[in-house]
Amino acid sequence: MIPDIVDSGALGWTLGISTRSNGSGEAKLTWDGQGKLNPDFHVGMGSPAAALETVLNRVVRNGGVSPLDVPVLVGVLVGHFQARAR
């Protein structure tokens, strides 16, 4: 499946979103060494509620999600799924 939307260059992160004809789809996030070391990624993992509130306030202020929000949001997701896997 070839991504319909690709956003790269967000501080070492790449986001690909693919859609299927039946209305389903998938998102794939990848990161390099720079992305893994990003302090915002670790904030998202360690303090998800505070991180999400910070992102929400920025979205309300700016009217959309910025590439700067990607590491925080991925950290929240990674932390959530790691906790579920235990």
N, C-alpha and C positions, 0 to 999 in steps of 0.2 A: 504494500500500500504506500503510495507516494503522498507525502504531506501536502495538503491544500494550502496551509499557512505555515510559514517557517519564520520564526523570530530568533535571530542569533545576535551575538555581540552584547548581550545583557550581562556584563561583568563575568564572562566565562560560562554563561548558560545558553542553551539552545532549546527552543520549544517548537515542536512540530504537531500540528493538528490535522488529522485526516478524517474525512467523512465518507460514508458509504451511501449507495443509492437508496438503501432502506431507511435512511435517517439516523443510523447509528454512527459511531465513530470512535476515535481514540486520540489521546494526547500522549506524547512522549517527551519527557524532559531528560536532557543529558547535561553533564557539566564536566569541565576540565579541572585541572589542579587549582587554578585561580578561583574557580567557582566554589570548590570544596573548602577552601580556606577563607571564604568570605565571612566576616563576622556576623553579617545579617542572617546568613544561613543558620548559624549556631543560635542566634537569638530566637529565630523561628522555632527551632527544635526545643530549646530550653524554656522558653516563655511564650507558648503559642497564643494565649489569651491577650497578653500585652502586645505581641507582634501583630496580631490581627486587628486590634484596636488602632494601632499606629497606621497600618495600611488603610483601614477604613477611613480614618480622619484625612489621610492624604488623598484618597479617592474622592471624598466629598469636596475637599478643597480644590483639587485639580480637575475633577470631572472625569477621571479615568485612571486605569492602572498604568503606572510608569514602569519602564524596564528596571528601575531601582527596586521595585516591589517584588520582582521575581525571586531573588534569593530568599527573602523572608518567607514568601508563600511556599516555596519548595521545602524550606526547612520545616515549616508547620506540617506539610504533607508527609515528609519523610519521618518525622518524629511520630506522627499519628500511626502510620503503617508499621513502623518498627515496634511501637507499643502493642499494637494488635497482634503482631506475629509472635510475641512472647507468650 
